């Protein structure tokens, strides 16, 4: 089901005060451990050209301030960088979520090791062997589970630790690679296998003096065999270092931690597997929470506008944005320009080529100068709709509340 075609839809509204925002403390970068790792030679990324020494050690690609907000070892896409862009986020402005730092891996010595009790024929794959296998291409969103975390504090007065993302910890790319099911079959997947545990080759993660090892998180065998991709290409180019070169998992609909980057090892087991990223992190802790490990993403919407953007009164402005969900295609988007007092149906920007997200737009004629609050809420094909508030959880995951985006209209 698609959104309506544009037929001159427009909105206007009275000005309302900006929401009060709270300051956020940027967490310190965890310890970075360098060195070689099983499955390939890797070392911490050298200092990059971003100008931020901490980010430069953790991220390879340039981080110009007009494209990114830097949070320690992570880089958040600025939404205005997507205005006028196509369906996919270009590689140079795709967000970066690093637990430690981007490794530089020698593809000539890299191997993908498959092993465990769930396989009859454990084996290794070289990079060239993977490239020779039948491929699949998919448009998929990768989104950090903490995307929107800052709004627990800014809009609900409930702080949550972790990277203070607004809404820029998401990107949609065209990924190309080998279905995970293909290589599992080649390694002799047993009928009684239950879990698949991919492990990344980034430096081991140290939290409060405790070494948690390489980033890894189990997938249930049903999901692993469904639509998971071992990707080696991103938007028609070889996978960039910050996004998982030489190979990463792409797990459609699930939180980003499932899409392990720099994969070098996959264990398949006939008994349940776990890691700190499934037991201590990426679970919904807090009063009234089930404490189940995170799986699917929730519904969100974002404007392709700077935070605190300035617009001119009495002119026609096209407000653009995108909405997405981990459980289905977006079927309706509504926009408010008066802090939620009234809503107008937005319209799609052409037929979306995939279910990853839906671009939309609406015309607005702001009548008077002053502060305004823009809001967008989406509904997906399952009926899931963004709520006004998100029930709090201790680690600030899966914020799906309608975000209040402040703008200023000048005379």
C-alpha positions as CSV (number, residue, x, y, z in Angstrom):
1,X,0.0,0.0,0.0
2,X,1.5,3.3,-1.1
3,X,1.0,6.8,0.2
4,X,-1.3,9.2,-1.7
5,X,0.1,11.2,-4.7
6,X,0.8,14.9,-4.2
7,X,-2.2,17.1,-5.0
8,X,-1.2,20.4,-3.6
9,X,-1.3,19.3,0.0
10,X,-0.2,22.0,2.4
11,X,-0.3,22.9,6.0
12,X,-0.1,26.0,8.1
13,X,-0.1,26.5,11.8
14,X,0.3,28.8,14.8
15,X,3.7,29.1,16.4
16,X,4.4,27.2,19.6
17,X,7.5,27.3,21.9
18,X,10.5,25.1,21.3
19,X,10.7,22.0,23.5
20,X,13.2,22.4,26.3
21,X,16.3,20.3,25.6
22,X,18.7,19.0,28.2
23,X,22.4,18.8,27.8
24,X,23.9,15.3,27.2
25,X,27.2,14.0,28.3
26,X,29.1,12.3,25.5
27,X,30.4,9.0,26.9
28,X,34.2,8.5,26.9
29,X,35.7,6.3,24.3
30,X,36.4,2.8,25.5
31,X,39.9,1.4,25.6
32,X,41.1,0.4,22.2
33,X,43.1,-2.8,21.9
34,X,45.2,-3.2,18.8
35,X,46.8,-6.2,17.2
36,X,46.3,-9.2,15.0
37,X,43.1,-11.3,15.3
38,X,42.2,-14.8,14.1
39,X,40.7,-14.8,10.6
40,X,42.9,-12.0,9.3
41,X,45.4,-9.4,10.2
42,X,43.8,-6.3,11.7
43,X,45.0,-3.2,13.5
44,X,43.5,0.0,14.8
45,X,42.7,2.6,12.2
46,X,45.3,5.3,11.8
47,X,44.4,8.9,12.7
48,X,42.0,10.2,10.1
49,X,41.4,13.7,8.6
50,X,38.4,14.5,10.8
51,X,40.2,16.9,13.1
52,X,38.8,15.1,16.1
53,X,41.8,13.0,17.5
54,X,39.5,10.5,19.3
55,X,37.3,9.9,16.3
56,X,40.3,10.0,14.0
57,X,41.7,6.9,15.8
58,X,38.4,5.1,15.6
59,X,37.0,5.9,12.1
60,X,38.9,5.9,8.8
61,X,36.7,8.0,6.5
62,X,36.6,11.9,6.7
63,X,33.9,13.3,9.1
64,X,33.1,16.8,7.8
65,X,30.9,18.7,10.3
66,X,28.3,19.4,7.6
67,X,27.7,15.6,7.3
68,X,28.3,14.2,10.8
69,X,28.0,14.8,14.5
70,X,30.8,12.9,16.1
71,X,30.2,11.0,19.4
72,X,33.5,9.6,20.5
73,X,34.1,6.5,18.4
74,X,30.8,6.9,16.5
75,X,29.6,9.4,13.8
76,X,25.9,10.3,13.4
77,X,24.6,11.3,10.0
78,X,23.1,14.9,9.9
79,X,19.7,14.6,8.3
80,X,20.1,17.7,6.2
81,X,22.9,15.8,4.4
82,X,20.1,13.7,2.8
83,X,18.0,16.5,1.4
84,X,17.9,16.2,-2.3
85,X,19.6,12.8,-2.2
86,X,18.2,9.6,-3.6
87,X,16.8,6.5,-1.8
88,X,20.2,5.2,-0.6
89,X,22.5,7.0,1.8
90,X,25.9,7.6,0.0
91,X,28.8,5.8,1.6
92,X,30.5,9.0,2.5
93,X,27.7,10.1,4.8
94,X,26.5,6.7,6.2
95,X,26.6,6.7,10.0
96,X,29.3,4.8,11.8
97,X,28.7,2.8,15.0
98,X,32.0,1.4,16.4
99,X,32.4,-0.2,19.7
100,X,36.2,0.3,19.5
101,X,37.8,1.3,16.2
102,X,37.8,0.4,12.5
103,X,40.3,-2.4,11.8
104,X,42.4,-2.5,8.6
105,X,42.2,-6.0,7.3
106,X,44.5,-7.7,4.8
107,X,42.0,-9.4,2.4
108,X,44.8,-11.7,1.1
109,X,45.2,-13.4,4.5
110,X,41.6,-13.0,5.7
111,X,39.5,-16.1,6.1
112,X,35.9,-16.7,7.1
113,X,36.0,-19.7,9.5
114,X,32.8,-21.8,9.9
115,X,32.8,-24.3,12.8
116,X,30.7,-25.7,15.6
117,X,28.5,-28.6,16.6
118,X,25.8,-27.5,14.2
119,X,27.9,-28.2,11.1
120,X,28.9,-31.5,9.5
121,X,31.6,-30.1,7.3
122,X,33.3,-27.1,9.1
123,X,35.4,-25.1,6.6
124,X,37.0,-21.8,5.8
125,X,36.3,-19.4,2.9
126,X,38.7,-17.0,1.3
127,X,37.5,-13.7,-0.1
128,X,37.8,-14.9,-3.7
129,X,35.8,-18.0,-2.9
130,X,33.0,-15.9,-1.5
131,X,33.0,-13.6,-4.5
132,X,32.7,-16.6,-6.8
133,X,29.4,-17.8,-5.2
134,X,25.9,-16.8,-6.4
135,X,25.0,-13.4,-5.1
136,X,21.9,-11.5,-3.9
137,X,21.3,-7.8,-3.8
138,X,19.0,-6.1,-1.2
139,X,18.1,-2.6,-0.1
140,X,18.3,-2.8,3.7
141,X,18.3,-0.3,6.6
142,X,21.0,-0.6,9.2
143,X,20.0,1.2,12.4
144,X,21.6,1.3,15.8
145,X,19.3,0.1,18.6
146,X,20.0,3.4,20.5
147,X,18.9,5.6,17.6
148,X,16.8,8.4,19.2
149,X,18.2,7.7,22.7
150,X,18.7,11.5,23.4
151,X,15.0,12.1,23.3
152,X,14.4,10.0,26.4
153,X,16.0,12.9,28.2
154,X,15.2,15.8,25.9
155,X,11.4,15.0,25.6
156,X,10.6,12.8,28.5
157,X,13.0,13.8,31.2
158,X,14.4,10.3,31.6
159,X,18.2,10.0,31.1
160,X,19.7,6.9,29.5
161,X,23.4,6.1,29.3
162,X,25.1,5.6,26.0
163,X,25.7,7.4,22.7
164,X,23.3,10.4,22.6
165,X,22.0,9.8,19.1
166,X,19.2,11.9,17.8
167,X,17.8,10.2,14.7
168,X,20.9,9.9,12.5
169,X,22.1,6.4,13.5
170,X,20.4,4.9,10.5
171,X,21.2,4.4,6.8
172,X,19.8,2.5,3.9
173,X,22.2,1.1,1.3
174,X,22.1,-1.4,-1.5
175,X,24.0,-4.4,-0.2
176,X,25.4,-7.2,-2.4
177,X,26.8,-10.5,-1.2
178,X,26.1,-14.1,-0.5
179,X,23.1,-15.4,1.4
180,X,24.2,-16.7,4.8
181,X,22.1,-19.8,4.1
182,X,24.3,-20.6,1.1
183,X,27.5,-20.9,3.1
184,X,25.8,-22.7,6.0
185,X,24.6,-25.3,3.5
186,X,28.1,-25.6,2.0
187,X,29.4,-26.3,5.5
188,X,26.8,-29.1,6.1
189,X,24.2,-27.4,8.4
190,X,22.7,-29.9,10.7
191,X,18.9,-30.2,11.1
192,X,19.3,-29.7,14.9
193,X,21.3,-26.5,14.7
194,X,19.7,-23.7,16.8
195,X,22.1,-20.7,16.9
196,X,24.6,-18.9,14.7
197,X,27.3,-16.7,16.3
198,X,29.2,-14.3,14.0
199,X,32.2,-12.6,15.5
200,X,33.8,-9.4,14.3
201,X,37.5,-8.7,13.8
202,X,37.5,-5.2,15.4
203,X,39.7,-4.7,18.5
204,X,38.4,-6.4,21.7
205,X,36.0,-4.3,23.7
206,X,36.9,-3.3,27.2
207,X,34.2,-2.0,29.5
208,X,35.1,-0.7,33.0
209,X,38.3,-2.7,32.9
210,X,36.6,-5.9,31.8
211,X,37.6,-7.4,28.5
212,X,34.4,-8.5,26.7
213,X,36.3,-9.8,23.7
214,X,35.4,-9.2,20.0
215,X,31.9,-8.0,19.2
216,X,29.6,-11.0,18.6
217,X,25.9,-11.8,19.0
218,X,24.0,-14.9,18.3
219,X,21.2,-15.2,15.7
220,X,18.5,-17.9,15.8
221,X,18.8,-20.3,13.0
222,X,15.4,-19.4,11.6
223,X,16.5,-15.8,11.0
224,X,19.9,-16.8,9.8
225,X,18.3,-19.0,7.0
226,X,15.7,-16.4,6.1
227,X,17.1,-13.2,4.6
228,X,20.5,-12.6,6.2
229,X,23.3,-11.5,3.8
230,X,27.0,-11.8,4.0
231,X,27.7,-8.5,2.2
232,X,30.9,-7.5,0.5
233,X,29.6,-4.6,-1.5
234,X,27.8,-1.4,-0.5
235,X,26.0,0.9,-3.0
236,X,27.9,-0.6,-5.9
237,X,31.3,-0.3,-4.3
238,X,33.6,-2.6,-2.4
239,X,32.6,-2.5,1.3
240,X,34.4,0.5,2.9
241,X,36.6,-0.2,6.0
242,X,34.2,1.6,8.4
243,X,31.3,-0.4,7.2
244,X,32.8,-3.9,7.5
245,X,35.4,-4.6,4.9
246,X,35.9,-7.3,3.7
247,X,32.6,-8.9,4.8
248,X,29.7,-8.0,7.2
249,X,26.3,-9.4,8.1
250,X,23.2,-7.5,6.9
251,X,20.2,-8.6,9.0
252,X,17.0,-6.9,7.6
253,X,14.6,-5.5,10.1
254,X,16.7,-6.2,13.2
255,X,18.7,-3.8,15.3
256,X,22.1,-2.9,14.0
257,X,24.1,-5.0,16.5
258,X,22.9,-8.1,14.7
259,X,24.6,-6.9,11.5
260,X,28.1,-7.7,12.7
261,X,30.9,-5.9,10.8
262,X,34.3,-7.4,9.8
263,X,33.1,-11.0,10.2
264,X,35.9,-13.5,10.5
265,X,34.3,-16.4,12.5
266,X,30.9,-18.0,12.5
267,X,30.0,-20.6,15.1
268,X,27.0,-22.8,14.5
269,X,25.7,-24.7,17.5
270,X,23.1,-27.3,18.4
271,X,22.7,-25.6,21.8
272,X,21.9,-22.0,22.5
273,X,24.8,-19.5,22.3
274,X,25.3,-16.2,24.1
275,X,27.7,-13.2,24.4
276,X,27.8,-10.0,26.5
277,X,26.0,-8.4,23.6
278,X,23.0,-10.6,24.2
279,X,23.1,-11.0,28.0
280,X,24.3,-7.7,29.4
281,X,23.8,-5.3,26.5
282,X,21.0,-4.9,23.9
283,X,18.3,-6.1,26.1
284,X,15.3,-4.2,27.4
285,X,16.1,-3.7,31.1
286,X,13.9,-1.7,33.5
287,X,10.6,-1.8,35.4
288,X,8.0,-3.6,33.5
289,X,10.4,-4.7,30.8
290,X,10.7,-8.4,29.8
291,X,14.5,-8.2,29.5
292,X,14.3,-10.1,26.2
293,X,17.2,-9.6,23.8
294,X,16.5,-7.0,21.1
295,X,15.4,-8.2,17.7
296,X,13.2,-6.1,15.4
297,X,13.4,-2.3,15.0
298,X,10.5,0.0,15.7
299,X,8.7,2.8,13.7
300,X,10.5,6.2,13.4
301,X,10.4,9.3,11.3
302,X,12.9,12.1,10.6
303,X,12.9,15.5,8.8
304,X,15.6,16.2,6.3
305,X,16.3,19.5,8.1
306,X,19.0,20.8,10.4
307,X,18.1,20.8,14.0
308,X,16.9,24.4,14.8
309,X,16.6,25.1,11.1
310,X,15.7,28.7,10.0
311,X,13.0,29.2,7.4
312,X,11.4,32.3,6.0
313,X,7.8,33.3,6.7
314,X,5.2,33.8,3.9
315,X,7.0,31.4,1.5
316,X,6.2,27.9,0.3
317,X,8.5,25.4,1.8
318,X,8.7,21.7,1.0
319,X,9.3,19.7,4.2
320,X,10.9,16.4,3.3
321,X,11.6,13.4,5.5
322,X,11.7,9.6,5.7
323,X,9.9,7.0,7.8
324,X,10.8,3.4,8.5
325,X,10.0,0.3,10.5
326,X,11.5,-3.1,11.2
327,X,8.2,-4.9,10.9
328,X,6.8,-3.7,7.6
329,X,6.4,-1.1,4.9
330,X,5.2,2.4,5.9
331,X,1.6,3.0,4.7
332,X,0.9,6.4,6.3
333,X,2.8,9.5,7.4
334,X,1.3,12.5,9.1
335,X,3.0,15.8,9.8
336,X,2.2,18.5,12.3
337,X,3.7,22.0,12.3
338,X,2.0,23.2,15.5
339,X,3.4,20.9,18.1
340,X,0.9,18.2,17.6
341,X,-2.4,20.2,17.7
342,X,-3.3,19.3,14.1
343,X,-2.0,16.8,11.6
344,X,-1.9,16.6,7.8
345,X,-1.3,13.6,5.6
346,X,2.1,13.6,4.0
347,X,2.7,12.1,0.5
348,X,5.4,9.8,-0.8
349,X,8.2,10.9,-3.1
350,X,7.5,8.3,-5.8
351,X,7.3,4.5,-5.3
352,X,9.9,3.3,-2.9
353,X,12.0,0.6,-4.4
354,X,12.2,-1.5,-1.2
355,X,10.6,-1.7,2.2
356,X,13.7,-0.2,3.9
357,X,12.1,3.2,4.3
358,X,9.7,5.6,2.7
359,X,10.7,9.2,1.6
360,X,7.8,11.7,1.9
361,X,7.2,15.4,1.6
362,X,4.6,18.1,2.3
363,X,4.2,21.8,1.5
364,X,4.1,24.4,4.3
365,X,3.4,28.1,4.2
366,X,4.5,29.4,7.7
367,X,2.3,32.5,8.2
368,X,4.3,34.4,10.9
369,X,7.8,34.6,12.2
370,X,8.7,32.8,15.4
371,X,9.5,29.4,16.8
372,X,7.7,26.3,15.5
373,X,7.8,22.6,16.3
374,X,7.5,20.1,13.5
375,X,6.4,16.6,14.1
376,X,6.1,13.5,12.0
377,X,4.5,10.2,12.8
378,X,4.3,7.0,10.7
379,X,2.3,3.8,10.6
380,X,3.5,0.6,9.1
381,X,1.5,-2.2,7.4
382,X,1.2,-4.1,10.7
383,X,-0.7,-1.2,12.2
384,X,2.3,-0.1,14.4
385,X,2.2,3.7,14.9
386,X,4.6,6.0,16.6
387,X,3.4,6.9,20.1
388,X,3.6,10.2,21.8
389,X,5.9,8.7,24.4
390,X,8.2,5.7,24.6
391,X,8.2,3.6,27.8
392,X,11.6,4.1,29.4
393,X,14.2,1.3,29.5
394,X,17.5,1.5,31.4
395,X,19.8,1.5,28.4
396,X,17.7,3.8,26.2
397,X,16.9,1.4,23.3
398,X,14.2,1.5,20.6
399,X,12.9,5.1,21.0
400,X,9.9,5.3,18.8
401,X,8.1,8.4,20.2
402,X,7.2,11.2,17.9
403,X,10.1,13.6,17.8
404,X,9.6,17.3,18.3
405,X,11.8,19.1,15.7
406,X,12.4,22.8,16.5
407,X,12.6,25.4,13.6
408,X,12.6,29.2,13.6
409,X,10.7,31.2,11.0
410,X,12.0,34.6,10.2
411,X,10.3,37.6,8.6
